[in-house]
């Protein structure tokens, strides 16, 4: 009888130890998952912030282009159309 009692106690101790190990593993897995989510969440937020900042910069550039377009075109046309023929200072008449 004593051997049977000892065997049952050993079996019960093993089962309890296995349950504790399994509980510890689950807790560690949950902690890892929460840390991973926090890290991925912050990267996701960073990505969204960068995307928004880029969008604002593109809109600013497009607005600037629209505002300055007429002025630049007028300046270019003025340079192209304003022709003043002159003799170059290095030009020498062949004598």
Helices and strands as residue ranges (DSSP letters): H 2-81
